[in-house]
Amino acid sequence: MKFLFDIGHPADVHYFRNTLIYLKERGHKVQIFARDKDVTHRLLSAYGFTFHNKGEGGSGIIDRLGYTVKSLRMLHEAVTVFDPDICVSHASPYLALISRLHGVPNIMFNDTERAVLFKPVLKFCKPEVYSPDSYAEVDAKRQKLVPSYMELAYLHPDQFTPNENIKEITGNNYALLRFVANKAAHDRGHPGISDQQKREMAERLSKYITVWISSEDKLPRDLEKYRIDVQPEEIHDVIAFSKFVMGGSGTMSSEAAMLGVPALFISESKLGYITELADKYGIVYRFRNSEPDRDKALKKAVKILKNNNPEKYAVRRDLMLKEKQNMTRIMIDILTEKAAALGKKL
């Protein structure tokens, strides 16, 4: 069979990595199109995937329009020439539109309620959509829910064992701060953590523990000493052995939770999977991006360090894993079922 994947974010590489390996090992043909965002291309290369570069995208209106036109053109040409049996993405509106125009089955995964174009894409392009069962605002007619999280496609214990050698770089006692760029369309109206706020977080926490920073954006010069110097594919090893993860990344907060590491999520965003990981499983703590709440987050971080009770979060993670399934296994089952519907075998 032939599959076309559209990758728009570094997290997408992780989401689909094991499914892509599964397909390739069974002799299926795969084409990958990838936006040049953050470390997306570096991750694809690190995992041995060849791909087509769709460019950076940009943050301004003109740049976004240019990227949209380029992306649609490239995907249109690819579907025309490659003639895939199934198209797959994580909430790509570009692939949804092209799949619809060509009449190619489009399997879409989405766990982000605030994805700007998701609702119109659902209505007009009619992809086959699968979301975690924690998803809020479900369109019952067009959306199917699965008992998992996207991050369990690569951080489920069946898929991932952290490498303790990372401690040669990080040390044994550290916390990880994660700062995102907040330039995506769905970030509008959600201001990120400012440089001064990043500085305050790093300086206050460094009194208690070694602080490392992972950042999409360029850091102020005085914060560069905190930047973690590891390969992009090693970041989950860093998370796995950290005392906690703090910052504005919903993805990395969820990744920490998958590994039984407490996460302090500072953002105005309301994400269903974060809500569930916080309210049901107690592995994530949510704080608004305001001065009082950031102060509460820092105090909570210090409390976590002083209590030093990783076993508590390990138990909570075990409960979560009993109720959630390996997302890669779910993806493969979905593709297998779709292949059978097309009269083919995965």
C-alpha positions, -999 to 999 in steps of 0.1 A, spaced: 0 0 0 10 37 -3 7 62 25 12 100 25 19 117 59 19 155 65 41 165 94 36 200 108 53 200 142 81 181 160 55 163 181 40 148 149 73 131 143 70 113 176 33 106 172 38 87 139 74 75 143 66 39 153 37 36 129 59 47 101 85 21 111 58 -5 112 46 4 77 81 5 62 91 -28 78 62 -44 60 72 -31 26 46 -4 23 56 28 4 55 60 25 60 97 15 65 123 42 60 160 38 72 181 67 72 218 77 105 232 88 94 240 123 118 240 153 136 205 152 111 187 130 136 180 102 164 171 126 141 145 143 131 130 110 167 127 99 177 113 133 152 85 129 163 78 94 132 91 75 135 108 41 110 137 36 100 166 14 106 200 28 75 223 29 94 253 42 92 273 74 57 287 73 64 320 91 42 340 116 29 369 96 -2 369 75 17 371 42 41 344 52 12 322 63 -6 327 31 25 319 11 31 287 31 -6 277 26 -3 280 -11 30 262 -12 18 234 10 -14 229 -10 5 229 -42 31 204 -30 5 180 -15 -17 183 -47 13 173 -68 23 145 -45 -12 130 -44 -15 133 -81 18 115 -88 22 92 -58 -15 82 -58 -16 72 -21 -42 48 -8 -45 66 25 -34 101 38 -25 106 75 -19 136 96 -22 153 130 -48 179 123 -34 191 89 -60 213 72 -38 212 40 -39 174 37 -76 173 46 -84 196 17 -62 179 -9 -75 145 2 -111 157 -2 -104 171 -36 -88 139 -48 -112 115 -30 -84 98 -10 -93 85 25 -79 109 51 -71 96 86 -67 126 109 -57 126 146 -63 156 167 -60 163 205 -60 201 203 -94 218 209 -80 252 200 -68 242 165 -82 272 146 -92 254 114 -103 221 129 -141 227 129 -144 240 93 -121 212 82 -144 187 99 -174 202 82 -162 207 46 -134 181 42 -149 153 62 -117 135 73 -120 104 95 -110 119 128 -97 102 160 -91 120 193 -82 110 228 -113 103 249 -103 133 271 -111 156 242 -136 184 250 -162 198 226 -165 166 207 -183 165 173 -201 132 179 -211 129 142 -176 133 128 -152 124 156 -143 91 171 -127 89 206 -100 64 216 -88 55 252 -53 70 249 -32 101 245 -11 110 215 20 109 236 14 72 244 23 65 207 59 69 217 61 70 255 40 40 264 63 16 283 59 -9 254 75 18 232 100 37 254 127 29 280 146 60 291 184 60 288 201 68 321 233 78 303 216 112 298 226 119 334 262 123 323 249 156 308 221 166 331 234 154 364 212 135 389 192 163 405 176 187 381 143 203 368 134 211 332 118 244 321 101 243 286 94 275 268 74 276 235 74 303 209 36 309 210 35 318 173 11 292 160 -24 303 148 -40 286 178 -18 306 202 -34 339 193 -48 355 224 -26 334 246 5 354 254 35 333 263 60 335 292 81 367 288 119 368 290 117 385 324 93 358 336 116 331 323 145 348 341 126 349 374 116 312 371 152 300 364 168 322 391 143 312 418 144 275 411 182 274 408 184 281 445 170 246 451 180 225 421 200 224 389 178 241 362 179 232 325 159 250 298 145 237 266 133 266 244 118 270 209 128 306 208 161 323 213 169 329 249 182 361 264 220 359 267 220 355 305 197 325 303 218 306 277 238 290 305 207 271 314 199 257 279 202 219 278 226 208 250 212 174 239 200 160 206 163 165 199 156 127 201 172 127 237 147 151 252 125 124 265 154 109 284 159 143 300 122 145 310 122 110 324 148 117 350 138 153 359 122 161 392 95 181 374 88 199 341 75 235 341 65 258 313 39 266 287 40 235 266 10 213 267 28 186 248 58 184 271 36 186 301 17 156 288 50 138 280 62 143 315 29 128 328 33 98 306 66 92 323 53 97 358 71 131 362 50 159 377 44 188 353 35 224 361 17 238 330 16 276 329 -8 288 302 -42 303 295 -49 274 271 -76 249 280 -68 214 267 -89 183 274 -59 160 279 -42 184 303 -75 188 322 -78 150 326 -42 145 335 -46 172 362 -81 165 376 -83 127 372 -47 115 375 -30 144 394 2 143 374 -2 178 359 -8 210 378 -24 239 359 -17 276 364 -28 306 345 -1 328 330 -5 356 355 19 369 382 -1 354 411 -4 320 394 32 319 383 42 325 419 19 297 430 35 274 404 70 282 417 59 275 453 44 242 441 76 233 424 96 240 456 71 219 475 75 190 451 113 192 456 110 193 494 85 164 496 107 144 473 81 117 466 84 103 431 67 71 441 34 91 445 35 101 408 46 66 397 14 52 413 -7 79 395 10 70 362 3 33 367 -34 41 372 -34 61 340 -17 33 321 -43 8 333 -70 29 317 -52 41 286 -38 21 256 -7 22 234 -16 48 208 7 33 182 -13 0 185 -45 20 181 -31 38 150 -21 5 134 -55 -10 141 -72 20 125 -51 17 94 -56 -20 92 -93 -16 94 -92 12 67 -70 -10 45 -95 -39 48 -123 -15 38 -104 -7 7 -99 -44 -1 -63 -44 9 -41 -58 36 -18 -39 60 
